[in-house]
Amino acid sequence: MEREYTVIVNAGVDLKQVEEELTASTGSGPIPNRSVDITNPRPGSRRQTYFALTDAEAQELSKDSRIMSVEIPPDQRDDIQIGLHATQTGQFNRTATLNQNYVNWGLLRTNMLENYYGNNTTANNNFEYALDGTGVDVVIQDSGIEANHPEWQDYAGVSRLKQIDWYTESGVSGTQSVNHYRDYDGHGSHCAGITAGKTYGWAKNAHIYAQKLSGLEGSGDSGTGISVTNAFDTIRLWHNNKAVDPVTGYKRPTVVNMSWGYGSTRDGPPDNGVYRGTAWTWGVDYSADAALWTGTGIVVPTVTATARRIPIRVASVDAEIDDMVSDGIHVIIAAGNDYYKGDVSTGDDYNNSVVYGADTIFYHRGSSPHSDEAFCVGNIESQTQLDGSVYRDRTRGSSSRGPRVEIWAPGTNIVSVCSNTNAGYTTENYPDDTDYRIMSISGTSMAAPQVAGVIACHVQANPNLTPAQVKSRIISDAKNVIFDTASSTDYTNFNTSLLGASNNMLWNRYGRQPFIYKNI
């Protein structure tokens, strides 16, 4: 029996040649000896096409050296779930007090060479900036945006939110929901405010674009987002269709924030696994969650009393991000609030695996979306007292960390806007208009848009910079996190191990423009 598979080729492989071989009436080796139907040609993609294959044909085709992966499209799978990277704390700014006068503390902290907070919850400093994202397009791929919020206004009071039809602008076939421009969760509006809000954000004069992603819509809003199948192509082709800006001589740069990720919830203990090349079995090598965590880094149950949430990589999604970056789009991704170490492909833990039934999960690879060419952002804790007298910045306990996470930014107790119809967050009146709301939440979701906003300021000044050049500049100029590589297997102590990066975070600033933490 045939079903739809997406065939993803390796970077540099001629996709058209693979398509021609699969649709030919004959084949040999991994190529089926029949004509395979294309179910979705994906004209906007360089690396993947959807085909009708049997399970046996899909397994055989995956052996072809040109093929990166053959898998069920992510929006047709029931073993993984898409989710937002945020945690509700009920706190505004660096205190437990709800106060509509507080703003995003990351703006000030990221612009400090030294930590002027000391043992205080506030600092008597002004946030000074010279760039505001003018000439840059910021895309928030999330739960949507509260379209009428005053936070999107420019200096003349005109909204900077551009409510486009993604299908029309990109040329991809499809119909956008008439309710695309609303936010029934609040998460997307919050991220947009951090990146480009006039009060809470960095890129205070950038154009803002919302792409509501299917699966991230809030309660009562399902079916109003764009499918994962079309989301990345619509952004990429819209970007490619931009005309050259006569002011700068370049296209308006595109910065995309992705504060979401894939994971899989598994109940009960795993069957077995492999840790750094050594096989183990539950009940023999490990018979308790604590021992499994200490020995292999598999997180103890965090969803329910017995269920684990494990980060999942999806090859088709990651290939989409590679395509976007190749076309000059600056992509910023939240690392995730999954507690896991995320390793790089050459690392000792990259191939660690755990088995649940018929499924093998490589749990130290982090979650999709991911690209080595994009930014992967971890969350800095706002107020952790380490020595009894002075507050020092450190990685939030829930934040993914390890070599995969290259950049760290403030993501705990971040104040920004939210929607009027939201997912039960604690809110406060927006200072300039009490018909609208603000809130304070925490997570790598809040750290990533800080970096997106900083990047928007960089490409305002230098719109010709490629994603690789921007990444090199940010990482080279950021101050180093003190990082203990001698404790790479100390999973039980997140505060001092390779996973933790708990020591003082050192800052730098370039003129009056900020840089973000990096992981070394």
ChimeraX attribute file (.defattr): number of C-alpha atoms within 10 A of each C-alpha:
attribute: neighborCount
match mode: 1-to-1
recipient: residues
	/A:1	7
	/A:2	13
	/A:3	13
	/A:4	20
	/A:5	25
	/A:6	27
	/A:7	25
	/A:8	26
	/A:9	24
	/A:10	15
	/A:11	15
	/A:12	9
	/A:13	16
	/A:14	13
	/A:15	20
	/A:16	13
	/A:17	9
	/A:18	17
	/A:19	19
	/A:20	12
	/A:21	18
	/A:22	22
	/A:23	18
	/A:24	15
	/A:25	12
	/A:26	13
	/A:27	14
	/A:28	9
	/A:29	10
	/A:30	16
	/A:31	22
	/A:32	22
	/A:33	16
	/A:34	14
	/A:35	15
	/A:36	20
	/A:37	16
	/A:38	18
	/A:39	15
	/A:40	15
	/A:41	14
	/A:42	18
	/A:43	12
	/A:44	18
	/A:45	19
	/A:46	20
	/A:47	24
	/A:48	28
	/A:49	23
	/A:50	23
	/A:51	23
	/A:52	18
	/A:53	22
	/A:54	15
	/A:55	17
	/A:56	11
	/A:57	16
	/A:58	25
	/A:59	15
	/A:60	15
	/A:61	21
	/A:62	19
	/A:63	15
	/A:64	14
	/A:65	11
	/A:66	17
	/A:67	19
	/A:68	20
	/A:69	23
	/A:70	25
	/A:71	20
	/A:72	18
	/A:73	18
	/A:74	21
	/A:75	14
	/A:76	12
	/A:77	10
	/A:78	8
	/A:79	11
	/A:80	19
	/A:81	17
	/A:82	18
	/A:83	17
	/A:84	22
	/A:85	24
	/A:86	21
	/A:87	19
	/A:88	15
	/A:89	17
	/A:90	17
	/A:91	21
	/A:92	29
	/A:93	26
	/A:94	21
	/A:95	16
	/A:96	11
	/A:97	11
	/A:98	17
	/A:99	18
	/A:100	18
	/A:101	12
	/A:102	20
	/A:103	23
	/A:104	26
	/A:105	23
	/A:106	28
	/A:107	23
	/A:108	18
	/A:109	23
	/A:110	25
	/A:111	23
	/A:112	21
	/A:113	15
	/A:114	13
	/A:115	19
	/A:116	14
	/A:117	17
	/A:118	15
	/A:119	16
	/A:120	13
	/A:121	13
	/A:122	14
	/A:123	14
	/A:124	8
	/A:125	11
	/A:126	9
	/A:127	14
	/A:128	12
	/A:129	14
	/A:130	9
	/A:131	19
	/A:132	22
	/A:133	26
	/A:134	17
	/A:135	23
	/A:136	25
	/A:137	25
	/A:138	27
	/A:139	24
	/A:140	28
	/A:141	25
	/A:142	30
	/A:143	33
	/A:144	32
	/A:145	32
	/A:146	28
	/A:147	20
	/A:148	14
	/A:149	22
	/A:150	21
	/A:151	28
	/A:152	26
	/A:153	19
	/A:154	17
	/A:155	11
	/A:156	6
	/A:157	10
	/A:158	10
	/A:159	18
	/A:160	23
	/A:161	24
	/A:162	15
	/A:163	13
	/A:164	14
	/A:165	16
	/A:166	24
	/A:167	20
	/A:168	14
	/A:169	15
	/A:170	19
	/A:171	15
	/A:172	19
	/A:173	13
	/A:174	14
	/A:175	11
	/A:176	17
	/A:177	13
	/A:178	10
	/A:179	13
	/A:180	24
	/A:181	22
	/A:182	25
	/A:183	29
	/A:184	24
	/A:185	27
	/A:186	28
	/A:187	32
	/A:188	32
	/A:189	29
	/A:190	31
	/A:191	33
	/A:192	35
	/A:193	32
	/A:194	31
	/A:195	34
	/A:196	32
	/A:197	28
	/A:198	21
	/A:199	19
	/A:200	26
	/A:201	29
	/A:202	31
	/A:203	33
	/A:204	28
	/A:205	24
	/A:206	26
	/A:207	23
	/A:208	25
	/A:209	24
	/A:210	28
	/A:211	26
	/A:212	26
	/A:213	24
	/A:214	20
	/A:215	21
	/A:216	26
	/A:217	26
	/A:218	19
	/A:219	12
	/A:220	9
	/A:221	18
	/A:222	12
	/A:223	16
	/A:224	23
	/A:225	24
	/A:226	25
	/A:227	17
	/A:228	18
	/A:229	20
	/A:230	18
	/A:231	20
	/A:232	22
	/A:233	25
	/A:234	24
	/A:235	23
	/A:236	23
	/A:237	20
	/A:238	18
	/A:239	21
	/A:240	16
	/A:241	13
	/A:242	14
	/A:243	11
	/A:244	11
	/A:245	12
	/A:246	9
	/A:247	9
	/A:248	14
	/A:249	11
	/A:250	14
	/A:251	19
	/A:252	24
	/A:253	25
	/A:254	24
	/A:255	24
	/A:256	25
	/A:257	27
	/A:258	25
	/A:259	30
	/A:260	28
	/A:261	25
	/A:262	23
	/A:263	24
	/A:264	18
	/A:265	17
	/A:266	17
	/A:267	15
	/A:268	14
	/A:269	20
	/A:270	19
	/A:271	14
	/A:272	20
	/A:273	20
	/A:274	17
	/A:275	19
	/A:276	13
	/A:277	12
	/A:278	8
	/A:279	13
	/A:280	17
	/A:281	15
	/A:282	15
	/A:283	12
	/A:284	8
	/A:285	13
	/A:286	18
	/A:287	12
	/A:288	12
	/A:289	18
	/A:290	15
	/A:291	15
	/A:292	19
	/A:293	17
	/A:294	16
	/A:295	16
	/A:296	22
	/A:297	22
	/A:298	25
	/A:299	21
	/A:300	20
	/A:301	20
	/A:302	14
	/A:303	12
	/A:304	11
	/A:305	10
	/A:306	13
	/A:307	15
	/A:308	22
	/A:309	20
	/A:310	24
	/A:311	27
	/A:312	22
	/A:313	21
	/A:314	20
	/A:315	20
	/A:316	26
	/A:317	20
	/A:318	17
	/A:319	23
	/A:320	25
	/A:321	24
	/A:322	21
	/A:323	20
	/A:324	26
	/A:325	19
	/A:326	15
	/A:327	15
	/A:328	19
	/A:329	22
	/A:330	28
	/A:331	25
	/A:332	27
	/A:333	28
	/A:334	34
	/A:335	36
	/A:336	34
	/A:337	25
	/A:338	23
	/A:339	25
	/A:340	27
	/A:341	28
	/A:342	25
	/A:343	22
	/A:344	17
	/A:345	13
	/A:346	8
	/A:347	14
	/A:348	14
	/A:349	24
	/A:350	20
	/A:351	20
	/A:352	23
	/A:353	22
	/A:354	22
	/A:355	16
	/A:356	15
	/A:357	9
	/A:358	7
	/A:359	10
	/A:360	13
	/A:361	19
	/A:362	21
	/A:363	25
	/A:364	28
	/A:365	24
	/A:366	30
	/A:367	26
	/A:368	24
	/A:369	27
	/A:370	28
	/A:371	21
	/A:372	14
	/A:373	17
	/A:374	21
	/A:375	26
	/A:376	28
	/A:377	36
	/A:378	35
	/A:379	32
	/A:380	29
	/A:381	23
	/A:382	25
	/A:383	21
	/A:384	17
	/A:385	14
	/A:386	14
	/A:387	8
	/A:388	8
	/A:389	10
	/A:390	13
	/A:391	19
	/A:392	20
	/A:393	21
	/A:394	26
	/A:395	27
	/A:396	28
	/A:397	20
	/A:398	18
	/A:399	29
	/A:400	30
	/A:401	33
	/A:402	25
	/A:403	16
	/A:404	26
	/A:405	27
	/A:406	21
	/A:407	28
	/A:408	29
	/A:409	26
	/A:410	33
	/A:411	31
	/A:412	32
	/A:413	28
	/A:414	30
	/A:415	30
	/A:416	30
	/A:417	34
	/A:418	32
	/A:419	27
	/A:420	18
	/A:421	16
	/A:422	19
	/A:423	15
	/A:424	9
	/A:425	20
	/A:426	18
	/A:427	23
	/A:428	19
	/A:429	17
	/A:430	20
	/A:431	15
	/A:432	11
	/A:433	11
	/A:434	10
	/A:435	11
	/A:436	20
	/A:437	23
	/A:438	28
	/A:439	30
	/A:440	29
	/A:441	25
	/A:442	27
	/A:443	30
	/A:444	34
	/A:445	32
	/A:446	37
	/A:447	34
	/A:448	33
	/A:449	32
	/A:450	33
	/A:451	31
	/A:452	32
	/A:453	30
	/A:454	25
	/A:455	26
	/A:456	31
	/A:457	27
	/A:458	22
	/A:459	24
	/A:460	22
	/A:461	16
	/A:462	14
	/A:463	19
	/A:464	17
	/A:465	17
	/A:466	18
	/A:467	24
	/A:468	14
	/A:469	10
	/A:470	17
	/A:471	17
	/A:472	11
	/A:473	14
	/A:474	21
	/A:475	19
	/A:476	12
	/A:477	17
	/A:478	21
	/A:479	20
	/A:480	19
	/A:481	20
	/A:482	15
	/A:483	20
	/A:484	16
	/A:485	14
	/A:486	10
	/A:487	14
	/A:488	16
	/A:489	17
	/A:490	19
	/A:491	23
	/A:492	16
	/A:493	14
	/A:494	21
	/A:495	17
	/A:496	20
	/A:497	20
	/A:498	23
	/A:499	31
	/A:500	26
	/A:501	25
	/A:502	25
	/A:503	17
	/A:504	16
	/A:505	22
	/A:506	19
	/A:507	22
	/A:508	19
	/A:509	16
	/A:510	11
	/A:511	9
	/A:512	13
	/A:513	18
	/A:514	28
	/A:515	28
	/A:516	29
	/A:517	27
	/A:518	25
	/A:519	21
	/A:520	18
